[in-house]
Amino acid sequence: MKLPVKSWKTCSAAAARFPSKMRGGPTWYGIFGETNSFSEDDAWYSRLELELNPNWGYFVQPGARDPGAENLENLQPNYYARPDRKQHP
């Protein structure tokens, strides 16, 4: 499910509500999310790539064939070059 950008305010308002102050309050609070790549006309592109809130962390994982790709040491040699791993349009 893709969360609309306009729903973010509602979701983030619930952060830090648990545990209650009576129970010591939270030691950390925040929201984690992940997504597939999005196009430049997507609202998330604008929010994350062009208008990133300075209080947010935004991390982009390198593609499988890009320099800096991670996890390659855990895959079989030439894993991404195999014919059954061809990208689909």
PyMOL commands that place a pseudoatom at each C-alpha (Angstrom):
pseudoatom trace, name=CA, resn=MET, resi=1, chain=A, elem=C, hetatm=0, pos=[0.000, 0.000, 0.000]
pseudoatom trace, name=CA, resn=LYS, resi=2, chain=A, elem=C, hetatm=0, pos=[1.331, 3.406, -0.896]
pseudoatom trace, name=CA, resn=LEU, resi=3, chain=A, elem=C, hetatm=0, pos=[0.632, 6.075, 1.697]
pseudoatom trace, name=CA, resn=PRO, resi=4, chain=A, elem=C, hetatm=0, pos=[-0.451, 9.384, 0.174]
pseudoatom trace, name=CA, resn=VAL, resi=5, chain=A, elem=C, hetatm=0, pos=[1.824, 12.269, 1.155]
pseudoatom trace, name=CA, resn=LYS, resi=6, chain=A, elem=C, hetatm=0, pos=[-1.150, 14.181, 2.582]
pseudoatom trace, name=CA, resn=SER, resi=7, chain=A, elem=C, hetatm=0, pos=[-1.708, 11.336, 5.101]
pseudoatom trace, name=CA, resn=TRP, resi=8, chain=A, elem=C, hetatm=0, pos=[1.773, 11.736, 6.546]
pseudoatom trace, name=CA, resn=LYS, resi=9, chain=A, elem=C, hetatm=0, pos=[0.731, 14.436, 9.016]
pseudoatom trace, name=CA, resn=THR, resi=10, chain=A, elem=C, hetatm=0, pos=[-1.974, 12.192, 10.459]
pseudoatom trace, name=CA, resn=CYS, resi=11, chain=A, elem=C, hetatm=0, pos=[0.427, 9.260, 10.846]
pseudoatom trace, name=CA, resn=SER, resi=12, chain=A, elem=C, hetatm=0, pos=[3.224, 11.315, 12.348]
pseudoatom trace, name=CA, resn=ALA, resi=13, chain=A, elem=C, hetatm=0, pos=[0.855, 12.838, 14.934]
pseudoatom trace, name=CA, resn=ALA, resi=14, chain=A, elem=C, hetatm=0, pos=[0.621, 9.426, 16.607]
pseudoatom trace, name=CA, resn=ALA, resi=15, chain=A, elem=C, hetatm=0, pos=[4.378, 9.123, 17.112]
pseudoatom trace, name=CA, resn=ALA, resi=16, chain=A, elem=C, hetatm=0, pos=[5.545, 9.453, 20.729]
pseudoatom trace, name=CA, resn=ARG, resi=17, chain=A, elem=C, hetatm=0, pos=[2.161, 8.530, 22.236]
pseudoatom trace, name=CA, resn=PHE, resi=18, chain=A, elem=C, hetatm=0, pos=[3.288, 5.208, 23.690]
pseudoatom trace, name=CA, resn=PRO, resi=19, chain=A, elem=C, hetatm=0, pos=[4.251, 4.472, 26.358]
pseudoatom trace, name=CA, resn=SER, resi=20, chain=A, elem=C, hetatm=0, pos=[2.438, 7.212, 28.249]
pseudoatom trace, name=CA, resn=LYS, resi=21, chain=A, elem=C, hetatm=0, pos=[4.328, 9.706, 30.421]
pseudoatom trace, name=CA, resn=MET, resi=22, chain=A, elem=C, hetatm=0, pos=[2.899, 7.869, 33.419]
pseudoatom trace, name=CA, resn=ARG, resi=23, chain=A, elem=C, hetatm=0, pos=[4.853, 4.810, 32.256]
pseudoatom trace, name=CA, resn=GLY, resi=24, chain=A, elem=C, hetatm=0, pos=[8.041, 6.733, 31.577]
pseudoatom trace, name=CA, resn=GLY, resi=25, chain=A, elem=C, hetatm=0, pos=[7.337, 7.960, 28.056]
pseudoatom trace, name=CA, resn=PRO, resi=26, chain=A, elem=C, hetatm=0, pos=[9.168, 6.833, 24.939]
pseudoatom trace, name=CA, resn=THR, resi=27, chain=A, elem=C, hetatm=0, pos=[12.958, 6.674, 24.830]
pseudoatom trace, name=CA, resn=TRP, resi=28, chain=A, elem=C, hetatm=0, pos=[12.812, 7.191, 21.060]
pseudoatom trace, name=CA, resn=TYR, resi=29, chain=A, elem=C, hetatm=0, pos=[10.061, 7.815, 18.582]
pseudoatom trace, name=CA, resn=GLY, resi=30, chain=A, elem=C, hetatm=0, pos=[9.773, 8.110, 14.852]
pseudoatom trace, name=CA, resn=ILE, resi=31, chain=A, elem=C, hetatm=0, pos=[8.417, 6.468, 11.755]
pseudoatom trace, name=CA, resn=PHE, resi=32, chain=A, elem=C, hetatm=0, pos=[10.118, 4.048, 9.390]
pseudoatom trace, name=CA, resn=GLY, resi=33, chain=A, elem=C, hetatm=0, pos=[8.983, 3.584, 5.822]
pseudoatom trace, name=CA, resn=GLU, resi=34, chain=A, elem=C, hetatm=0, pos=[10.222, 2.079, 2.605]
pseudoatom trace, name=CA, resn=THR, resi=35, chain=A, elem=C, hetatm=0, pos=[9.191, 2.254, -0.989]
pseudoatom trace, name=CA, resn=ASN, resi=36, chain=A, elem=C, hetatm=0, pos=[10.103, 1.205, -4.454]
pseudoatom trace, name=CA, resn=SER, resi=37, chain=A, elem=C, hetatm=0, pos=[11.441, 3.886, -6.751]
pseudoatom trace, name=CA, resn=PHE, resi=38, chain=A, elem=C, hetatm=0, pos=[9.006, 6.551, -7.815]
pseudoatom trace, name=CA, resn=SER, resi=39, chain=A, elem=C, hetatm=0, pos=[8.799, 8.792, -10.868]
pseudoatom trace, name=CA, resn=GLU, resi=40, chain=A, elem=C, hetatm=0, pos=[9.566, 12.500, -10.884]
pseudoatom trace, name=CA, resn=ASP, resi=41, chain=A, elem=C, hetatm=0, pos=[5.862, 13.360, -11.137]
pseudoatom trace, name=CA, resn=ASP, resi=42, chain=A, elem=C, hetatm=0, pos=[5.071, 11.484, -7.907]
pseudoatom trace, name=CA, resn=ALA, resi=43, chain=A, elem=C, hetatm=0, pos=[4.254, 13.525, -4.784]
pseudoatom trace, name=CA, resn=TRP, resi=44, chain=A, elem=C, hetatm=0, pos=[6.815, 11.525, -2.794]
pseudoatom trace, name=CA, resn=TYR, resi=45, chain=A, elem=C, hetatm=0, pos=[9.539, 12.559, -5.244]
pseudoatom trace, name=CA, resn=SER, resi=46, chain=A, elem=C, hetatm=0, pos=[8.804, 16.201, -4.496]
pseudoatom trace, name=CA, resn=ARG, resi=47, chain=A, elem=C, hetatm=0, pos=[8.596, 15.603, -0.731]
pseudoatom trace, name=CA, resn=LEU, resi=48, chain=A, elem=C, hetatm=0, pos=[11.766, 13.525, -0.454]
pseudoatom trace, name=CA, resn=GLU, resi=49, chain=A, elem=C, hetatm=0, pos=[14.007, 14.692, -3.282]
pseudoatom trace, name=CA, resn=LEU, resi=50, chain=A, elem=C, hetatm=0, pos=[13.097, 18.381, -3.543]
pseudoatom trace, name=CA, resn=GLU, resi=51, chain=A, elem=C, hetatm=0, pos=[11.551, 19.455, -0.216]
pseudoatom trace, name=CA, resn=LEU, resi=52, chain=A, elem=C, hetatm=0, pos=[13.093, 17.126, 2.377]
pseudoatom trace, name=CA, resn=ASN, resi=53, chain=A, elem=C, hetatm=0, pos=[12.252, 18.102, 5.947]
pseudoatom trace, name=CA, resn=PRO, resi=54, chain=A, elem=C, hetatm=0, pos=[15.559, 18.691, 7.788]
pseudoatom trace, name=CA, resn=ASN, resi=55, chain=A, elem=C, hetatm=0, pos=[14.293, 16.488, 10.646]
pseudoatom trace, name=CA, resn=TRP, resi=56, chain=A, elem=C, hetatm=0, pos=[13.839, 13.501, 8.336]
pseudoatom trace, name=CA, resn=GLY, resi=57, chain=A, elem=C, hetatm=0, pos=[16.392, 10.912, 7.297]
pseudoatom trace, name=CA, resn=TYR, resi=58, chain=A, elem=C, hetatm=0, pos=[16.133, 9.748, 3.694]
pseudoatom trace, name=CA, resn=PHE, resi=59, chain=A, elem=C, hetatm=0, pos=[18.352, 6.973, 2.383]
pseudoatom trace, name=CA, resn=VAL, resi=60, chain=A, elem=C, hetatm=0, pos=[18.562, 5.655, -1.167]
pseudoatom trace, name=CA, resn=GLN, resi=61, chain=A, elem=C, hetatm=0, pos=[19.834, 2.124, -1.661]
pseudoatom trace, name=CA, resn=PRO, resi=62, chain=A, elem=C, hetatm=0, pos=[22.077, 1.671, -4.703]
pseudoatom trace, name=CA, resn=GLY, resi=63, chain=A, elem=C, hetatm=0, pos=[20.719, -0.509, -7.490]
pseudoatom trace, name=CA, resn=ALA, resi=64, chain=A, elem=C, hetatm=0, pos=[21.941, -4.072, -7.857]
pseudoatom trace, name=CA, resn=ARG, resi=65, chain=A, elem=C, hetatm=0, pos=[24.290, -3.187, -10.705]
pseudoatom trace, name=CA, resn=ASP, resi=66, chain=A, elem=C, hetatm=0, pos=[25.359, 0.233, -9.403]
pseudoatom trace, name=CA, resn=PRO, resi=67, chain=A, elem=C, hetatm=0, pos=[28.691, 0.999, -7.766]
pseudoatom trace, name=CA, resn=GLY, resi=68, chain=A, elem=C, hetatm=0, pos=[28.252, 0.584, -4.036]
pseudoatom trace, name=CA, resn=ALA, resi=69, chain=A, elem=C, hetatm=0, pos=[25.650, -2.163, -4.373]
pseudoatom trace, name=CA, resn=GLU, resi=70, chain=A, elem=C, hetatm=0, pos=[25.341, -4.031, -1.131]
pseudoatom trace, name=CA, resn=ASN, resi=71, chain=A, elem=C, hetatm=0, pos=[24.853, -7.699, -0.342]
pseudoatom trace, name=CA, resn=LEU, resi=72, chain=A, elem=C, hetatm=0, pos=[26.732, -8.922, -3.426]
pseudoatom trace, name=CA, resn=GLU, resi=73, chain=A, elem=C, hetatm=0, pos=[29.017, -11.044, -1.256]
pseudoatom trace, name=CA, resn=ASN, resi=74, chain=A, elem=C, hetatm=0, pos=[25.954, -13.062, -0.188]
pseudoatom trace, name=CA, resn=LEU, resi=75, chain=A, elem=C, hetatm=0, pos=[24.851, -13.902, -3.742]
pseudoatom trace, name=CA, resn=GLN, resi=76, chain=A, elem=C, hetatm=0, pos=[26.144, -16.487, -6.190]
pseudoatom trace, name=CA, resn=PRO, resi=77, chain=A, elem=C, hetatm=0, pos=[28.790, -15.194, -8.621]
pseudoatom trace, name=CA, resn=ASN, resi=78, chain=A, elem=C, hetatm=0, pos=[27.203, -13.497, -11.640]
pseudoatom trace, name=CA, resn=TYR, resi=79, chain=A, elem=C, hetatm=0, pos=[23.770, -13.651, -9.987]
pseudoatom trace, name=CA, resn=TYR, resi=80, chain=A, elem=C, hetatm=0, pos=[22.466, -10.581, -11.830]
pseudoatom trace, name=CA, resn=ALA, resi=81, chain=A, elem=C, hetatm=0, pos=[23.934, -11.665, -15.179]
pseudoatom trace, name=CA, resn=ARG, resi=82, chain=A, elem=C, hetatm=0, pos=[21.957, -14.935, -15.282]
pseudoatom trace, name=CA, resn=PRO, resi=83, chain=A, elem=C, hetatm=0, pos=[19.364, -15.133, -18.088]
pseudoatom trace, name=CA, resn=ASP, resi=84, chain=A, elem=C, hetatm=0, pos=[16.539, -15.810, -15.616]
pseudoatom trace, name=CA, resn=ARG, resi=85, chain=A, elem=C, hetatm=0, pos=[17.366, -12.520, -13.820]
pseudoatom trace, name=CA, resn=LYS, resi=86, chain=A, elem=C, hetatm=0, pos=[16.739, -10.280, -16.839]
pseudoatom trace, name=CA, resn=GLN, resi=87, chain=A, elem=C, hetatm=0, pos=[14.803, -7.127, -16.040]
pseudoatom trace, name=CA, resn=HIS, resi=88, chain=A, elem=C, hetatm=0, pos=[11.213, -7.005, -17.193]
pseudoatom trace, name=CA, resn=PRO, resi=89, chain=A, elem=C, hetatm=0, pos=[9.874, -3.902, -18.929]
for i in range(1, 89): cmd.bond("trace and resi %d" % i, "trace and resi %d" % (i + 1))
show_as sticks, trace
zoom trace
